[in-house]
Amino acid sequence: MSIVRMKKADGTDGATVELPDDIFGIEPNIGVMHQVVTAQLAAKRAGTHSTKTRAQVRGGGAKPWRQKGTGRARQGSIRAPQWRGGGVAHGPHPRDYTQRTPKKMVRLAVRSALSDRASEHKVMVVDDWALDTPNTKAGVQLLIALGLRNIRKEAAAETAPTAEGQKRKTNHGGFARNPRVLVVLYRTEETVWKSLRNLGERVQILLPEELNTYDVLLNDWIVFSQASLEGDRRPALRRCERTR
């Protein structure tokens, strides 16, 4: 098992915690992750798009003119696809985009995504949030102390260098753009959840059993609470089967 130094609310190092190798230490399977993410995005589609064919458009029952003798092209209905106001040929119709994904494949994809973030040292564990009451301002200060918000441009340039000869484009008043953070909380940590839930789209909160491949890969940092990684709750990480 790999050992990670936990963080305290003020950003200092705390005790160590072991990350199980069967979740955070496997070889990422890129093909499986791609297939599962594709299925997740497909399942999000409403599939309510619809067009009318020439049979469904109102009108057009009579032949507009006789077949021969007019010098014009023959027409059978003013609701044919080539007419303005006519039906649509081969247009979209309501359908279900859901793809069936085996549970073992979903689990492997989640573990591959978590292992990928762990290999990049983008997994953090917080042992004490130090939040007594829900407070959004305190939540922001907490993320700043952990180094996940208001990062100076110089520090960001050191961790993510650009290509040679290319200038980094930042327009955030001396700060780099905030990284995407996925916070994994246990269901009893309601105070932390209320303090972080209103910080915009770049901070996402999930329960351990809600972890999925798309959200893990979408976010730059995965932050676990110590409660969500306790021994009796680790099976929830192994049972992740959500595809939506």
C-alpha positions in Angstrom: 0.0 0.0 0.0 1.1 3.5 -0.7 1.4 5.9 2.2 0.1 9.5 2.0 0.7 12.3 4.5 -2.7 13.7 5.6 -3.3 17.4 5.7 -4.8 19.5 8.5 -7.2 22.4 8.0 -4.3 24.9 8.3 -2.4 23.2 5.5 0.2 21.5 7.8 1.1 17.9 7.6 -0.7 15.4 9.8 -0.5 11.7 10.4 0.0 9.2 7.6 -2.7 7.0 5.9 -2.4 4.0 3.7 -4.1 4.0 0.3 -5.1 0.4 -0.8 -3.3 -0.7 -3.9 -6.3 -2.4 -5.3 -8.0 1.0 -5.6 -5.1 3.5 -5.9 -2.3 1.4 -7.2 -3.3 -0.5 -10.3 -2.3 0.1 -13.9 -4.9 2.4 -15.5 -6.8 0.8 -18.3 -7.3 3.6 -20.7 -9.6 1.7 -23.0 -12.0 0.8 -20.3 -12.1 4.3 -18.9 -12.9 5.7 -22.4 -15.7 3.2 -22.8 -17.2 3.9 -19.4 -17.0 7.7 -19.8 -18.6 7.5 -23.2 -21.5 5.5 -21.7 -21.8 8.1 -18.8 -22.0 11.0 -21.2 -24.5 9.1 -23.5 -26.7 8.3 -20.5 -26.9 12.1 -19.7 -28.5 12.8 -23.1 -32.2 13.4 -22.9 -32.9 11.9 -26.3 -35.9 14.1 -26.8 -34.9 15.5 -30.2 -37.6 15.1 -32.8 -38.5 16.1 -36.3 -41.6 15.5 -38.4 -41.6 13.4 -41.6 -43.7 14.2 -44.6 -46.4 12.0 -43.3 -46.6 13.9 -40.0 -46.6 17.5 -41.4 -50.1 19.0 -41.7 -51.4 19.5 -45.2 -50.0 18.4 -48.5 -52.7 15.8 -49.3 -53.4 17.1 -52.8 -51.1 17.0 -55.8 -50.0 20.6 -56.4 -50.4 20.4 -60.1 -50.9 17.8 -62.8 -48.2 15.3 -63.7 -47.6 16.5 -67.3 -48.0 19.4 -69.5 -47.0 22.3 -67.2 -43.3 22.4 -68.0 -42.5 22.2 -64.3 -40.9 19.4 -62.3 -43.4 16.7 -61.2 -44.5 17.0 -57.6 -46.8 14.9 -55.5 -47.1 16.9 -52.3 -46.1 20.3 -51.0 -44.9 18.6 -47.8 -42.1 16.7 -49.5 -38.6 17.3 -48.0 -37.5 19.6 -50.8 -40.3 22.0 -50.1 -40.2 24.9 -47.6 -42.4 23.8 -44.7 -42.1 20.2 -45.8 -41.1 17.2 -43.7 -37.5 16.3 -42.8 -35.9 13.3 -44.4 -33.7 11.1 -42.1 -34.1 13.6 -39.2 -33.6 12.8 -35.5 -36.4 11.1 -33.5 -36.7 10.4 -29.8 -34.5 7.6 -28.7 -32.7 6.2 -25.6 -28.9 6.7 -25.7 -28.2 4.5 -22.6 -25.4 2.0 -23.1 -25.2 -1.2 -21.0 -21.9 -1.3 -19.1 -20.9 -4.4 -17.1 -20.4 -3.7 -13.4 -16.9 -5.1 -13.4 -16.0 -2.7 -16.2 -17.4 0.3 -14.3 -15.4 -0.7 -11.1 -12.2 -1.2 -13.1 -12.7 2.2 -14.7 -13.2 4.0 -11.4 -10.1 2.3 -9.9 -8.1 3.1 -13.0 -9.1 6.8 -12.7 -8.2 6.9 -9.0 -4.9 5.2 -9.6 -4.1 7.7 -12.4 -4.7 10.6 -10.0 -2.7 8.9 -7.3 0.2 8.4 -9.7 0.3 12.1 -10.4 0.2 12.9 -6.6 -3.2 14.5 -7.0 -4.9 12.6 -4.2 -5.1 14.4 -0.8 -6.5 13.2 2.5 -7.7 15.7 5.2 -7.9 14.4 8.7 -9.5 17.4 10.4 -11.6 20.0 8.6 -11.9 22.3 11.7 -15.4 23.5 10.8 -17.8 23.8 13.6 -20.6 25.6 11.8 -21.4 25.8 8.0 -19.6 28.8 6.6 -18.8 29.4 3.0 -16.1 31.9 3.7 -14.4 29.4 6.1 -14.7 26.8 3.3 -12.8 29.1 0.9 -10.1 29.8 3.5 -9.8 26.0 4.0 -9.1 25.4 0.3 -6.6 28.2 0.2 -4.8 26.7 3.2 -4.7 23.4 1.4 -3.2 25.0 -1.7 -6.3 24.3 -3.9 -7.4 27.9 -4.4 -5.8 31.3 -5.1 -2.5 29.8 -6.4 0.0 32.3 -7.5 1.0 32.4 -11.1 4.7 31.6 -10.3 3.8 28.5 -8.3 1.4 27.3 -11.0 4.0 27.8 -13.7 6.4 25.6 -11.8 3.9 22.8 -11.5 2.5 23.0 -15.0 5.1 24.4 -17.5 3.9 25.3 -20.9 5.4 24.3 -24.2 8.6 25.9 -25.3 8.1 29.4 -26.8 4.5 29.5 -25.6 3.3 32.1 -23.1 0.9 31.2 -20.4 -2.3 33.1 -20.7 -3.8 33.9 -17.3 -6.2 36.7 -16.5 -7.0 36.2 -12.8 -5.2 39.2 -11.1 -1.9 37.5 -10.2 -3.5 34.1 -9.6 -3.7 31.1 -11.7 -7.1 29.6 -12.5 -8.4 27.6 -9.6 -8.0 23.8 -10.2 -11.0 21.6 -10.2 -11.4 19.9 -6.9 -13.5 16.8 -6.1 -14.2 16.4 -2.4 -15.2 13.0 -1.2 -17.1 13.2 2.1 -18.8 10.7 4.4 -22.6 11.3 4.8 -22.2 12.5 8.4 -19.9 15.4 7.4 -22.8 17.8 6.8 -21.0 20.9 8.1 -18.2 20.5 5.5 -20.6 19.8 2.7 -22.6 22.9 3.5 -19.4 25.0 3.6 -18.2 23.9 0.2 -21.4 23.3 -1.7 -21.7 26.9 -3.0 -18.2 27.5 -4.4 -19.0 27.1 -8.0 -18.5 24.4 -10.6 -14.8 24.0 -9.8 -15.6 22.4 -6.5 -17.6 19.2 -6.5 -18.7 17.1 -3.6 -19.6 13.4 -3.7 -20.1 10.5 -1.4 -17.7 7.5 -1.6 -20.4 5.3 -3.2 -21.1 8.1 -5.8 -17.6 8.1 -7.2 -17.5 7.7 -10.9 -14.9 7.7 -13.7 -16.1 10.9 -15.4 -16.0 13.1 -12.3 -12.6 11.7 -11.2 -11.0 12.4 -14.6 -12.8 15.8 -14.9 -11.2 17.1 -11.6 -7.6 18.0 -11.1 -7.5 17.1 -7.4 -9.3 14.3 -5.4 -9.6 15.2 -1.8 -10.8 12.5 0.7 -11.8 13.0 4.2 -10.3 10.6 6.7 -13.9 9.4 7.5 -14.5 8.4 3.9 -11.3 6.3 3.8 -11.8 4.4 7.1 -11.4 0.6 6.9 -15.1 -0.2 7.2 -16.1 2.3 4.5 -13.5 1.4 1.9 -15.8 -1.3 0.4 -18.0 1.6 -0.8 -15.2 2.7 -3.1 -14.9 -0.8 -4.5 -18.7 -1.0 -5.1 -18.8 2.1 -7.3 -21.2 1.2 -10.1 -22.7 4.5 -11.1 -22.8 5.2 -14.8 -25.0 8.4 -14.6 
